[in-house]
Amino acid sequence: MKYSDWPLSAPVNITWEITHQCNLRCVHCLSASSNASPDELNFSECKGIVDQLDALKVFEINFGGGEPLLKDHFLPLLRYIHTKGIVTCISTNGTIHNVEAMELFTGNPLVNVQVSLDGATPEVNDRIRGKDTYRKIISGIELLSGRDIPLSINTVVTALNYGQLDALKALAKSYKANLRVSRFRPSGRARQSWDALKLNPAQLKEIAAWLESDLSILTGDSFFSISQDGRRKMGLDMCGACKMTCCIDPIGNVFPCAFLQDLPFCGGNLREKTIKDIWDNSPVFKRFRNLEPSACIACPRFENCRGGCPAVAYFLTKDLNASDPECLVNWSRGVNS
Amino acid sequence: MAFRLADNVRVRKENWGLLFYHQSRHKILFVKSGDWLQPEHFNGSWTLEKLVQDIGQRTGKSADIIEKTLPGLTRRLTANRMLLP
């Protein structure tokens, strides 16, 4: 599917990193969150952005950060968004147990909650998310579970936890939650932990087969470049950056995706431009839509995926025109050689 | 019978047609309908007859062609749970 045949007037969904403040220091954090950034968007500015998204009929906003529940105006902002009928997905680290949030989430058809957990045991999870976090996260999941809240547990698959995927699936099921798995990418703090935590080609091959064996595991488009046919038929088959989605950071910068929050990829700032202007006219966004990595053009899968993950390619090679080193074709070479 | 969006479905106009979104399944559906269909056609007040007439007036297409094409489109939308059966 070529974007030029199906251009969108606005994103389908937005990833919105509402703050850089976080009480955890996960070694793979894509935004290297710790303290709030100076000059984060205030409530009034955020409401103005919501008004723009509503006018453009953006369907869904996925909140992350940082820890969204630490942002002082996050719950009032959610309430404001819900008056517009926009669906929200809140990614939380599960350690902030907030009664007001629970009440807002419960029975709310516009809320989905995703709790991050990076291992089925404290030994594995806490090596990634920090000391004693497994216990706190499970407490958070227990508070959310059993209420009328669509809940998923999200695991970033790394060399540490890939052997626990079945256990994580069972754990999610025990809390009546879906398991969602995300690809480990070398952005934010993950650039430092990449070599230690990245999957090798054989592990990637195993995960591709595991994902294919159970299509109920959620992935979004995270694993599109290693997915096999069954999952690709679900439409999870190409990078959506600048085509279906984009990312707003805590100070209003708009990037192609949450994994590409480096200034060279900034399409503009919402204090200076509208989201519509950035979506339609940003040279960065136009460039992304036309990306056709020369290394991929001869590949038999190119018409399907249009190249792999640009973020992985860029951070590993510093060349957006390079192929994704972990794509199906590339790791097959690695496994076979 | 009038066409109506299923619960939890939203739709917006694009220059190539309509983009449907199912909010509880987080699914989207691209429908290349050009300017034939508008989001308001699915508000429950448009019958097939009214729809054919409206499309004909706006696009200049004959009722024959529209009547042959529309059922396929609406069947696809219903099969994908975007429209109420």
Interface residues (C-beta under 8 A of the other chain):
Chain A: D5 W6 P7 L8 S9 A10 V12 K57 F59 E60 G85 V87 P109 L110 P150 G235 M244
Chain B: N8 R10 R12 K13 E14 N15 W16 L19 Y21 Q23 S24 H26 K27 I28 F30
